[in-house]
Amino acid sequence: MSGFNPNRSKELSLQAMLAQQWETDTKTMMTGQQGIDKMKEMLTQDGVLPCDERSVPPEWQDALLLRFWVGFKKNCAVAAEAFRKMLQWRKDKKINDIRDKIMGGLQPEQFPRYEQLRRFYPLLKTGFDKNGCPINITLTGLIDPAKLVQTATTEEIRMYIVYEMEYKLVQLCKLTQETGILYRALEVHDLKGLGMHHLATGPIALLRKIVNEVSSNYVELADKVLLLNVPYATVVRSVLKQVVPARSQHKLAVMGGVEDYSSILEAHADRDQYHECLFGGALPEGLEDSGEDDINKWSSVSVPARDKKVMKEEVGAGKTFLWSVCPASQDIGLEIVFVPKAKG
């Protein structure tokens, strides 16, 4: 559903959600407070709680636990295990060092390699909707996986996404602490510019792996996901599965061109809370779209029915080989085989 709910902030009251009776994964009823208390019991028994307050500040704990409980379908055991893995991930990857920088005032434009990476993975933070939820805009149609992996290392891409997600989490947790409302973000994905290059096998697989790893540690941060400029085609639905976490799929609202969605956007938030590029205005500086789809320059290979083609590429020692494959017919299989010290 794409309609605006003016009562959403009341529904997201932390105290109301803790007192609310929820149907769990086993079809029994449990309040939110009972759910997070059970999680605390499990995590304490496992020696996970109490934990590093840099990971879970005491004033954020109940809200964070509730996000996991709701996000994992009110299954206390699954939510507690996911919470434990999140804490271990933060420790292993030193995520709290990033949080310290953000809490100290670091802004998105100051993130490592921000200007270079945003060109091929543009993420915008603009204003707030009428319920007070932050608005995050992803110019999905301008994401270029192939150019992204040419511009940065896997670790640099991962850190770019981590910084963005950590910034979002800190913002939402601060809002919850200040207002008592379990705020989530209004996520807007503009698909204008989508092309077949978004299905390039190698780069998109790498990007999907990074996004899945990071997003599994940031749970229930999206309230609604509005998809704009959506052409109804298999290729588009495939791309959406790459960029939107599976647990958020039920929140999707799919819309066509600006004439279809402009009134809906303005029902959610005043126009000046978005970027004008959503309404036909210029793109943010540095993101000018060339309009080219590089796939038109790719070489093509015909594979007869029930046959196969073998392509060989020599990779020198210490080199990285990236590939992109976009089958014109969706029933073409692909196998990548690395043969060490191959001859001929």
N, C-alpha and C positions, 0 to 999 in steps of 0.2 A: 504494500500500500504506500502511495506517495503523499497522502494527505497529511497536513500539519495537525498535531495534537497539542492544543494549548494547555492541557493539563499534565503534560509529560513531566514537568519539574516536580509536581506534587506526587506523581506516581513513583518518581525516582528518589523520594525522600529516604534517606538511609534508615531512619527509625521506622518508617512505614514498611520498608522492605524487610527489615529484621523481624517486625511483628507479623507480617503477612504469612498466611498459610499457603505453602507451595506444594504442588504434586511432584513427588520425587520420581527418579527413574524406575522405582519399584511400585509406583502407583499409590504409595502411602502419602499421608500428609505430614508436613513438617514446617515449622516456621523458619524464617531465615536465620534467626538467632540460634535455634536448635541445630541448624545445619552447620554454621560456622563453629559452634561449640563442639560439635562432634569432630570437625576437622582439627580443632585445637587439641582435643584429646588424642587423636591419632598422631598428630605431629609431635606432641610432647612425649608420647610413648616411644616414638622413633628417635628421640633426641634432637629433633629439628627445631623445636621451640623450647626455650626462647632462642631467637636468632639475632644475627647482627642487625642492630638498629639502623645501620646505613641502608640495608636492604629493605627493611620493614619498620619504619618509624612507628612507635607505639600509637601515635594519633592516627596513623593510616591503616593499622592492622585489620580492624573489623571490616573496613570498606574493601581492602584488597582481598581478604578471604571471601567476602561475599561475591566479588567479581568472579573469582574462580569457581565458587559453588554454583552460581547461576550459569556461568559459561560452560561448565561440564555437567549440565543437565541435572543438577541437584544430587549428584552421586558423590557422597562424602568421601569415599575411599579414592575414587578417581581424581576428584578435585584436590584432595590432600597430597596425593602422589605427584600431581602436576605442580602443585605449589612447592613441594620439596625439590623437584627437578629445576624449577625456576630459581630457587635460592642457590642451588649448586651451580647452575649456569652463571649466575651473577658473580659467584665467587671465582669460578674457573676463568671467566672472561674479563674479570676486573671491571664489571659494569658500574660498580659503585664509584669508581674514580670518575666515570663519565657523569654520573648523577651529581657528584660534588661540584663539577664544573658548571653544570646547568643550574644547580641551586645557587651557585655563586654569581649567576647572571649571564652565563654564556648564551648567546643568541644563535639561531639557526645559520645565519650568514657567516658565523665564525666557526662553524663545524669544519673538521678537516676535509679539504678538497671540495668544499661545498660548491663553488662556482663551476668547477669542471664537471662534477657529477650531476648537478641539477639540470645541466643542459640535456642530458639523456635520460634523466629520471626526475622530472619536475614535480616538486611537492610545494604547495602554497598554503600558508596559514593566513587567513584573512580576518574575519570577525567572529560574531556570535549569532546564533539563531534567537528567535523570540523567547525561547525557554532558557537561554543562557548557555547553551551548549556551544563549544568552540566549533568553528567550521574549518575543515581541512580539505583542500582541493588537490587531487592528483590529476595531472594532465596525461591520462593514460595513453591517449593516442600519440603523444610525443615521446613516450618511452621507447628507447631504441636499444634493445638488449645487446645487439652485435657491437654497436659503437661504445656502449657502456663497458663491455669487457675489454675493448681495445684501449679505452682511456684509463682504466684503473685495474688494480689487482683484485682478486677475489676478496681479500681481507679489507681493502679500502671500500669496496662496495658494501660488504657486510657492516662495516663500521658506520658508513653513511646512513644505512637503514636503522642501525641500533641507536645512533644519536637522535634520529627523527622520532623513533618510537619512545625513547626514554624522555625526550622533551614533552611528548604528548602525555605520557603517564604522569610526569611531575605536574604538568598543568592541571590535569583532571583531579589528581589527589589534593592539590592545593585548593582547588575550587570546592571539593567535597569537604575538606577540613573547615573552610571558611563559611560554607552555607548549609552543611548537613544534607546536601543533595548528591546522590551518586551520579555525578555528571558523566556523560559519554559524549563523543564527538559526532557531529553531523559530517559524514564523509561524502564528498562529491567526486565522482570519477567522470571526467570528460573524455569520451572516446573519439572525438574528432581527430582524424588523421590516422586511424587504424589501417594497417595494411598487412599483406601476407608475411612481411618480414617479422611481424610479431610472433609468428609460429616457428621462427628459425630454431631448429632443434637444439644445437649446442648451447648458445647463449641463453635461450629461454629456460632450458633445464637448469643451468647454473643459477640464474636469477630466482627461479622457483624454489630451488633448494635453500638459498639464502633467506628468502622471504618466509618460508615455512619454518625454518629454524628460529628466526627472530620472533615471528608473530606468536609462536606457541608459548612464549614467555610474557606476552602482553595480552591479557584476556579481558574481554568485555569492555573494550574501549570505544566501540562504535555503537551509536544508538540507531542510526539509519544510514544506508548507503544509497545515494541517488546516482543513477547511471544515465548520463546524458549523451545525445547524439549516437544512439545505439541502432545500427542496422541489424535487422533480424537475420542472422546467418550463422552457420555452424562455426565459422572461423571466429566470430566475436564471442560466442559462448565459451569457446575453448580458451580464449585469452582471459576472460573474466575469472575462470577457475584458477588461472595462474596468479592473479594479482589480488584477489579477495579471499581471505581465509575461509575455509569450509564452514566453520561454525557461524559465520556472518552471512551465509548465503540467504537465509530466510529473511534478512532485513533489507534485501535488495528491492529497489524500485527502478524499473527500466523505462526510459523515455526516449522519444525521438529527437527532432531538431528543436532549435530555440523557440519556435512558435508553439511547441508542445509543452516545454518545461519552464519557460520564463515565469509564468504566473504561479507555478508550483514552487519555484525557488523563492519568489517574493512572498509567498504564504509562509514559508519557513523563516525567512529573515529579510530585513530591509535590503534593497539592492546594493547599497554601499557597503554591506558586510561581505560581499563577494568580490572577486576580481572581474573587471569588465570584459575580460576575454570570454567569459561564459555567455555574454550577451552580444557577441559579435565584435567586441572591441579588440584592440591590439593585445598581442601576447606580452607577458612580462619581458623586460629588456634581457636580451641574451638568449631568448627562447624562440626567436623567429624561425618559423617552419619553412624549409626550402620547398616543401611540397613534393619532394622526390621520394619515391619508394625504391630503394636500392635493389630490390629483388628483380627489377626489370633488367638489371645488368648482369644477373647471374647466368651462368651456363646451364643448359638444360640437358637432361638425359632421358631417353625414352626406354621404358622397361616393358617388353611385351608380356601379355598375360601368361602366368605360370612360368615365368622366366626370371632371370636375375642378372644384375650388372655388378661387376667387381671393379671398384675404383681404388687405385693405389696412390699413396702420397708418402714420400720419404720425409722423415722428421729427423733432423740432426740432433746430436747429443746436446742436452740442455735447452732444447727448444720446446715451445708449447704449441700444440696444434688445435685450433678452434675450427669447428665446422658448423654449417647452417644448412638445414634441409627443409624445404617446403614442398611436399608432394602435391601436385595438381589434383591427383585422385587420392582420396582419403584411405584407400585400401592398399597402400604401398607400405611394405615393411622396411625396416632399416636395421642393420647390424654393424656396429663399429668394432673392429678387431685390431688390437695392437700386436704386432709380431716383432719381438726383439731381435735385432741383428738379422733382419730378413735379407735375403739375396734376390735380386731381380724383381 
